Amino acid sequence: MKREEKNQLTRSKILDHAKIEFAGHGYEAASLNTVCQNGNLSKGIIYHYFKSKDDLYLACLENCLQQLNAYMREGLSQEVSHDQMLNYYFDLRLKYFRAHETDASLFCNAAFFPPEHLKEKILMLRKDFDETNDAYILQFLKLSDLRQDLSIEDILQAFRRMQDYLNAGEHFGANTFADVERHEQDVRNVINIFMYGIIARR
């Protein structure tokens, strides 16, 4: 086996075990000693590939986001009728999260309970994923019959604020870890209300 291939395998092994540890315990409580023990790795080999716990955490999150975004991009490129677009979007997200529970926990805990000193770097790592979501919502809005007194930019800005409020609600809730299924259903409900309102019009 070539050195480059061996290095890639070792790095992937570290990431796999570290993702499980960060997903299960969060950034603060995650232990590199546990990663070493579960992966049969030395701490020296971890620090050979990742200079710090921060570096390892961000690499795990980057790996998670890259895989999630690739899945969402492919799924969202499929043609769906306008009235099914929102449900299709949330079904796609939930399908991925159910099939990748470790990534789901890592992603949601980074969104709701990010380490304070890493917030800016996490936002940068999320950029491609957020842009994929924004592009799909924009496509949905352009196909919709919107109120004439609201611009698409007004709606997108309100939509982003609503997402921030939802994430803040998780952050200040009683739980330390996100319940992914419940949160996805909450978001689906709130966005349906946001898009379609609560009062049936005659």
Disulfide bonds with the S-S distance in Angstrom:
none
